[in-house]
Amino acid sequence: MDHNYKYLVFDFEHTDGVFRPWDDGFVISCVTYKTNNERGVLWFDHKNIDVEQNPVESWAKLQQLVMEADVVCGHNLKHDLIIAKYNGINFEGKQLWCTEVADYLINGQDPTKSYS
């Protein structure tokens, strides 16, 4: 295993019950991320806390993080990729790793084991 890889792990938080970014009522709250050297939250639209929100800057920062990474990781990564790609984030040339798929490969459908 090459330990010189640059990683990006990320996860979107969004409106409950509406899961596709093109559907009415879908609102992205934030994306949390962790790289080899930093961690943070990029805010989009969060009604319950007082934060400075600039979605244009958040999308630009997420694209920068993706471009700096060799490997992009997440749990249920397909869902987060749909959201990101719908909003213009380019993952071309990146290795993708989904922990949900890894969990399935390790545990199958054994209900007594889960890394969720």
Salt bridges, closest charged atoms under 4 A:
ASP23 OD2 - ARG20 NE 2.86
GLU38 OE1 - LYS61 NZ 3.57
ASP45 OD1 - LYS47 NZ 2.71
GLU100 OE2 - HIS75 NE2 3.98
